[in-house]
Amino acid sequence: MTVAVAAPRVRPVEVTAQRAADHAMGLELQLEELNEQRRRAEVQGRTAELPSFDREIAALQSELALTAEALAATARDTRR
C-alpha cells in the first residue's frame, strides 16, 4: 500500500537562501583546502605554483563575497 504524504510547503525565498548558504559553506571549504595547499607548496619551496593558488583563492573569495551579498539581500527581502 502506498501512502501519499504532502510535501512541506517551503517558500521559494527560503529554498534560495538555503541553497546560497550551502554554496557559501562549500566555497569556505574550498578556500580552506586551497589555503592549505598553498601553505604546503610554500613550505616545500614550490614557489612557481603560488601565483596559481593566489588566483584561485582570489576567485573563490570574490564568489563568496557575491554569495554573502545575495544572502544578505534575501534576508532583507524576507523581513519586508
HELIX and SHEET records of a PDB file:
HELIX    1   1 PRO A   12  VAL A   43  1                                  32    
HELIX    2   2 THR A   47  GLU A   49  5                                   3    
HELIX    3   3 LEU A   50  ARG A   79  1                                  30    
END                                                                             
